[in-house]
C-alpha cells in the first residue's frame, strides 16, 4: 500500500512537470513531500487527470469516472482541492472550470493565511534544489517590473502596459487585495519585513481576483483603492512586479528581504538576465553628492558607492525607478533599453512562450 501511494505521488509529480512551469523531481524526495502537503493520495489520483487548461466538471468526469462514484462527488473533491490551494478555477457563464495550478504563481501563493512551518521548510528546500532553475532557467519570466511612473521621463512615451495608472484603469473584472504570502512566511519565522509593516500589499485582477474573493483569501477593492495602495507601496520602496503580459493578472509589491523571487535572485551577480527589465537606472556623476539615499533604497543591491559617488550596476538593476524618486539632487534617470522583447498579450501566450523555450532548451 505504501509503495502504491508513493507511485501515485510520483505520477502526479511527473504529470505536473510536463507543464510550462514544471515540477522537477529531486533526489532528496522533497518534491514528493511538498505534494503530500497539498494532496491526499486519492486527490493525487484525480489531479493526474487534470490539465493546466481550464475544463468543466463534465469533461474531467469523463476521465475520472472510474475513480469517483458520481459527478457531484467529483465536484466536491475539486472544490476541496481549490480550498486547500492545490488547484484553481475560472468562472465562465456561471460555470466553474478547473485546472492544475503551477507551484508558482499558484499553489504556493494559494497558501495565504494557511501556511505551516513544515510546508515552508519543504518549499525552501525544493526551491534551492530544483525549482529555482525551473522558474528562471528558460529565459522568459512570469514576472516583469512595473516602473514608478514618476521615475520615467515623458520622452520615453510610456506604453500603457508599463504605466501603472493605465494598467489599473484597463482592468476588466474584480480586483482583490491580498496579504503578501512572502511576508507571512517570514513573520512565521520571526523575520519581519525591513521595508514595510503593512500586510496587504499584493493584488490580483479578473479571474485570479474572483477566486481569491470567493475563497475568502483576500478582499475586493475598487480601482481607486488599488491605486492608493500601489502608490503607498512605491513610497515605501517596494518593487512592483506584475505578470509578464500586457494585461497582468496580478501585481506583487516586493522587497529584497522577504520576496522569494527577489531575495533568491539577489544571490546571483546578474539579476537582470532573469527578469529581462525594460529599463535601468543611470546616475549622473556630476550631480551625485554621494549621500547614499539610492543605495539604501535599492532592493537588489544594484547601486554601490565608488569614490564617494554612487554608480549603478546594470547587471543587477531591474528598472523599478525607486532610486530615481528619492534622489535629492535629481541625479538619477531611468533609461529605456534599446532592445526589449514584445510582451505576450495574455497569460496563455506567456505560458506558451515559456513552454517553447523550455522544450527548445531540452532539445524536444
C-alpha positions as CSV (number, residue, x, y, z in Angstrom):
1,X,0.0,0.0,0.0
2,X,2.8,2.4,0.9
3,X,4.6,1.7,-2.4
4,X,1.3,2.3,-4.3
5,X,0.8,5.6,-2.6
6,X,4.4,6.7,-3.4
7,X,3.8,5.7,-7.0
8,X,0.7,7.9,-7.1
9,X,2.6,10.9,-5.9
10,X,5.4,10.2,-8.4
11,X,2.9,10.0,-11.2
12,X,1.5,13.4,-10.1
13,X,5.0,14.9,-10.0
14,X,5.7,13.7,-13.5
15,X,2.3,14.9,-14.7
16,X,2.9,18.4,-13.3
17,X,6.4,18.5,-14.7
18,X,5.1,18.4,-18.3
19,X,3.7,21.9,-18.0
20,X,5.2,25.2,-18.9
21,X,6.3,25.8,-15.3
22,X,7.1,22.2,-14.2
23,X,7.6,20.3,-11.0
24,X,11.0,18.7,-11.3
25,X,11.9,15.6,-9.3
26,X,14.6,15.7,-6.6
27,X,17.0,13.1,-5.2
28,X,16.1,14.1,-1.6
29,X,12.4,13.4,-2.1
30,X,11.3,16.9,-1.1
31,X,9.2,17.2,-4.3
32,X,7.0,14.3,-3.0
33,X,6.8,15.8,0.5
34,X,5.5,19.0,-1.0
35,X,2.8,17.2,-2.9
36,X,1.8,15.4,0.3
37,X,1.2,18.8,1.9
38,X,-1.2,19.6,-0.9
39,X,-2.9,16.3,-1.9
40,X,-4.1,13.2,-0.3
41,X,-3.2,10.0,-2.3
42,X,-6.8,9.9,-3.5
43,X,-6.7,13.5,-4.5
44,X,-3.4,12.9,-6.3
45,X,-5.1,10.4,-8.5
46,X,-7.7,12.9,-9.5
47,X,-5.1,15.6,-10.1
48,X,-3.1,13.5,-12.5
49,X,-6.2,13.5,-14.8
50,X,-6.5,17.3,-14.8
51,X,-4.9,19.6,-17.4
52,X,-3.3,23.0,-16.9
53,X,-6.1,24.3,-19.3
54,X,-9.4,25.0,-17.6
55,X,-12.1,22.4,-18.1
56,X,-15.7,21.7,-17.0
57,X,-16.5,19.1,-14.4
58,X,-18.3,17.1,-17.1
59,X,-15.1,17.0,-19.2
60,X,-13.0,16.0,-16.3
61,X,-15.5,13.4,-15.2
62,X,-15.1,11.5,-18.5
63,X,-11.5,10.9,-17.5
64,X,-12.0,10.0,-13.8
65,X,-15.4,8.2,-13.6
66,X,-13.6,5.0,-12.6
67,X,-12.2,6.9,-9.5
68,X,-15.4,8.5,-8.2
69,X,-19.0,7.5,-7.6
70,X,-20.7,10.4,-9.2
71,X,-20.3,13.8,-10.9
72,X,-21.3,15.5,-7.6
73,X,-18.6,13.6,-5.7
74,X,-16.0,14.8,-8.2
75,X,-17.2,18.4,-7.9
76,X,-16.9,18.1,-4.1
77,X,-13.3,16.8,-4.4
78,X,-12.3,19.6,-6.9
79,X,-13.8,22.3,-4.7
80,X,-12.0,20.9,-1.7
81,X,-8.7,20.9,-3.6
82,X,-9.4,24.6,-4.5
83,X,-10.0,25.4,-0.8
84,X,-6.6,23.8,0.0
85,X,-4.9,25.9,-2.7
86,X,-3.9,22.8,-4.6
87,X,-5.7,23.6,-7.9
88,X,-7.6,26.6,-9.2
89,X,-10.6,27.6,-11.3
90,X,-12.1,30.2,-13.5
91,X,-15.8,31.0,-13.9
92,X,-17.3,31.3,-17.4
93,X,-21.0,32.0,-17.9
94,X,-21.7,30.9,-14.4
95,X,-19.8,27.6,-14.6
96,X,-16.6,26.7,-12.8
97,X,-13.8,25.4,-15.0
98,X,-11.0,23.7,-13.1
99,X,-7.3,23.1,-13.8
100,X,-4.0,22.1,-12.3
101,X,-2.2,25.1,-10.8
102,X,1.6,25.6,-11.2
103,X,3.6,25.8,-8.0
104,X,4.5,29.4,-8.6
105,X,2.4,31.5,-9.4
106,X,-0.2,29.2,-8.0
107,X,-0.1,26.6,-5.2
108,X,2.4,28.5,-3.1
109,X,0.5,31.8,-3.3
110,X,-2.8,30.0,-2.6
111,X,-1.5,29.0,0.8
112,X,-2.0,32.6,2.0
113,X,-3.4,32.6,5.6
114,X,-2.9,28.8,6.0
115,X,0.9,28.4,5.9
116,X,2.7,25.9,8.1
117,X,6.3,25.8,9.1
118,X,6.6,22.3,7.7
119,X,5.4,23.4,4.3
120,X,7.7,26.4,4.3
121,X,10.7,24.3,5.2
122,X,10.0,21.9,2.3
123,X,9.2,24.8,-0.1
124,X,12.6,26.4,0.7
125,X,14.5,23.2,0.2
126,X,12.7,22.5,-3.0
127,X,13.3,26.0,-4.4
128,X,17.0,25.5,-3.7
129,X,17.3,22.0,-5.0
130,X,15.2,22.2,-8.2
131,X,12.5,24.7,-8.6
132,X,14.6,27.9,-8.8
133,X,16.1,26.7,-12.2
134,X,12.6,25.7,-13.3
135,X,11.2,29.1,-12.6
136,X,14.0,31.2,-14.1
137,X,16.1,28.9,-16.2
138,X,14.4,29.2,-19.6
139,X,14.9,32.9,-20.4
140,X,11.3,34.0,-20.1
141,X,10.0,35.2,-16.7
142,X,6.5,35.1,-15.3
143,X,7.3,38.5,-13.8
144,X,8.1,42.0,-15.1
145,X,8.9,45.1,-13.2
146,X,6.4,48.0,-13.4
147,X,8.4,51.2,-13.0
148,X,7.4,54.0,-10.7
149,X,5.6,56.3,-13.1
150,X,7.2,59.5,-11.9
151,X,10.6,58.0,-12.5
152,X,10.1,57.7,-16.2
153,X,10.8,60.7,-18.5
154,X,8.0,61.9,-20.8
155,X,10.2,61.3,-23.9
156,X,10.0,57.6,-23.2
157,X,6.4,57.6,-24.5
158,X,5.5,55.1,-21.8
159,X,3.3,52.3,-23.2
160,X,0.0,51.7,-21.4
161,X,1.2,48.3,-20.1
162,X,4.2,50.0,-18.4
163,X,2.1,52.8,-16.9
164,X,0.7,51.9,-13.6
165,X,-2.4,54.1,-13.8
166,X,-3.4,52.7,-17.2
167,X,-2.8,49.1,-16.0
168,X,-5.3,49.6,-13.2
169,X,-7.8,51.6,-15.3
170,X,-7.8,48.9,-18.0
171,X,-8.5,46.0,-15.7
172,X,-11.7,44.1,-16.5
173,X,-13.4,42.3,-13.7
174,X,-12.9,42.5,-9.9
175,X,-9.7,43.5,-8.0
176,X,-8.6,41.8,-4.8
177,X,-6.1,43.0,-2.1
178,X,-4.1,40.2,-0.6
179,X,-1.7,39.7,2.3
180,X,1.8,39.2,0.9
181,X,2.4,35.4,1.2
182,X,6.2,36.0,1.4
183,X,5.9,38.4,4.4
184,X,3.6,35.9,6.1
185,X,6.2,33.3,5.6
186,X,9.0,35.5,7.1
187,X,6.9,36.6,10.0
188,X,6.2,33.0,10.8
189,X,9.9,32.6,11.1
190,X,10.1,35.7,13.2
191,X,11.8,37.7,10.4
192,X,9.6,40.8,9.9
193,X,9.9,42.8,6.8
194,X,12.5,45.6,6.8
195,X,10.7,47.7,4.3
196,X,7.1,47.8,5.4
197,X,4.9,46.8,8.3
198,X,1.8,46.6,6.1
199,X,0.4,43.1,5.3
200,X,-2.0,43.9,2.4
201,X,0.3,44.9,-0.4
202,X,-0.3,42.5,-3.2
203,X,-3.3,42.3,-5.6
204,X,-4.9,40.2,-8.3
205,X,-7.3,41.1,-11.1
206,X,-10.0,39.4,-13.1
207,X,-10.3,35.6,-12.8
208,X,-7.5,35.5,-10.3
209,X,-9.2,38.1,-8.1
210,X,-12.6,36.4,-8.4
211,X,-11.2,33.1,-7.0
212,X,-9.5,34.8,-4.1
213,X,-12.6,36.8,-3.2
214,X,-14.9,33.7,-3.5
215,X,-12.5,31.6,-1.3
216,X,-12.1,34.4,1.3
217,X,-8.3,34.7,0.7
218,X,-8.5,38.5,0.1
219,X,-10.9,41.4,0.0
220,X,-12.4,43.1,-3.0
221,X,-11.3,46.7,-3.7
222,X,-12.0,49.4,-6.1
223,X,-9.6,50.7,-8.8
224,X,-9.2,53.9,-6.7
225,X,-8.2,51.9,-3.6
226,X,-5.9,49.8,-5.7
227,X,-4.0,52.8,-6.9
228,X,-3.8,54.2,-3.4
229,X,-2.3,51.0,-2.1
230,X,0.2,50.8,-5.0
231,X,1.2,54.4,-4.6
232,X,1.9,53.8,-0.9
233,X,3.9,50.7,-1.8
234,X,6.0,52.8,-4.2
235,X,6.5,55.4,-1.5
236,X,7.8,52.8,0.9
237,X,10.2,51.5,-1.7
238,X,8.6,48.2,-2.7
239,X,9.2,46.9,-6.2
240,X,6.1,46.4,-8.3
241,X,6.3,43.0,-10.0
242,X,3.4,42.4,-12.4
243,X,2.6,39.4,-14.5
244,X,4.7,39.4,-17.7
245,X,1.9,40.3,-20.0
246,X,0.3,43.4,-21.5
247,X,-2.8,42.8,-19.2
248,X,-1.3,41.4,-16.0
249,X,-3.5,39.2,-13.8
250,X,-1.6,40.3,-10.6
251,X,0.9,42.8,-9.3
252,X,3.0,41.9,-6.3
253,X,4.8,44.5,-4.3
254,X,8.2,43.0,-3.4
255,X,11.1,43.7,-1.1
256,X,14.6,42.3,-1.2
257,X,14.3,40.8,2.3
258,X,11.1,38.7,2.1
259,X,10.2,38.2,-1.5
260,X,11.0,34.7,-2.6
261,X,11.9,35.9,-6.1
262,X,14.0,39.0,-5.4
263,X,15.8,37.5,-2.3
264,X,16.8,34.5,-4.3
265,X,17.9,36.4,-7.4
266,X,20.0,38.8,-5.2
267,X,22.4,35.8,-4.7
268,X,23.3,36.0,-8.4
269,X,25.6,38.6,-9.9
270,X,23.4,39.2,-13.0
271,X,19.9,39.6,-11.7
272,X,18.7,41.4,-14.8
273,X,19.2,38.3,-17.0
274,X,16.4,36.5,-15.1
275,X,13.8,39.3,-15.2
276,X,14.6,40.9,-18.6
277,X,13.9,44.5,-17.4
278,X,12.8,47.1,-19.9
279,X,14.6,50.0,-18.1
280,X,17.7,50.6,-16.0
281,X,18.8,53.5,-13.7
282,X,21.7,55.8,-14.6
283,X,23.4,58.2,-12.3
284,X,25.0,61.5,-13.4
285,X,28.3,61.6,-11.6
286,X,28.4,65.4,-12.0
287,X,25.2,65.8,-10.0
288,X,25.6,63.0,-7.4
289,X,26.8,64.1,-4.0
290,X,27.3,60.6,-2.6
291,X,24.6,60.8,0.0
292,X,23.8,57.1,-0.3
293,X,20.0,57.5,-0.3
294,X,19.7,55.5,-3.5
295,X,21.9,52.7,-2.1
296,X,19.7,52.4,0.9
297,X,16.6,52.4,-1.3
298,X,17.6,49.7,-3.8
299,X,16.2,46.2,-3.1
300,X,18.6,44.4,-5.4
301,X,21.9,45.9,-4.2
302,X,22.4,47.3,-7.7
303,X,24.0,50.6,-6.5
304,X,27.3,51.0,-4.9
305,X,29.5,53.9,-3.8
306,X,32.7,54.4,-5.8
307,X,34.9,57.2,-4.7
308,X,32.0,58.8,-2.8
309,X,29.9,58.7,-5.9
310,X,27.0,56.3,-6.5
311,X,27.1,54.0,-9.5
312,X,24.6,51.6,-10.9
313,X,25.5,48.0,-11.8
314,X,23.3,47.5,-14.8
315,X,23.5,43.7,-14.5
316,X,21.7,44.0,-11.2
317,X,19.3,46.8,-11.9
318,X,15.7,45.8,-12.8
319,X,14.5,49.3,-13.7
320,X,12.0,49.8,-10.8
321,X,12.7,53.5,-10.6
322,X,12.6,53.6,-6.8
323,X,16.0,55.3,-6.6
324,X,15.0,58.0,-9.1
325,X,12.2,59.4,-7.0
326,X,14.2,59.7,-3.7
327,X,17.4,61.3,-5.1
328,X,17.6,64.8,-3.5
329,X,19.8,66.1,-6.4
330,X,17.8,64.6,-9.2
331,X,21.0,62.9,-10.4
332,X,19.3,59.6,-11.4
333,X,17.3,58.9,-14.5
334,X,15.6,55.8,-15.8
335,X,16.8,54.7,-19.2
336,X,14.7,52.6,-21.5
337,X,16.7,49.7,-23.0
338,X,17.3,49.7,-26.8
339,X,16.2,46.1,-27.2
340,X,13.3,44.7,-25.3
341,X,11.1,41.7,-26.1
342,X,7.5,42.2,-27.1
343,X,5.3,41.4,-24.2
344,X,2.8,38.5,-24.5
345,X,-0.8,39.6,-25.0
346,X,-2.1,37.4,-22.1
347,X,-1.3,34.7,-19.7
348,X,-1.9,31.9,-22.2
349,X,0.5,33.4,-24.7
350,X,3.1,33.9,-21.9
351,X,3.0,30.2,-20.9
352,X,3.2,29.1,-24.5
353,X,6.4,31.1,-24.9
354,X,7.8,29.7,-21.7
355,X,7.0,26.1,-22.8
356,X,8.5,26.7,-26.3
357,X,11.7,28.0,-24.6
358,X,11.7,25.0,-22.2
359,X,11.3,22.4,-25.0
360,X,14.0,24.1,-27.1
361,X,16.5,24.1,-24.2
362,X,15.8,20.5,-23.5
363,X,16.1,19.6,-27.2
364,X,12.5,18.4,-27.6
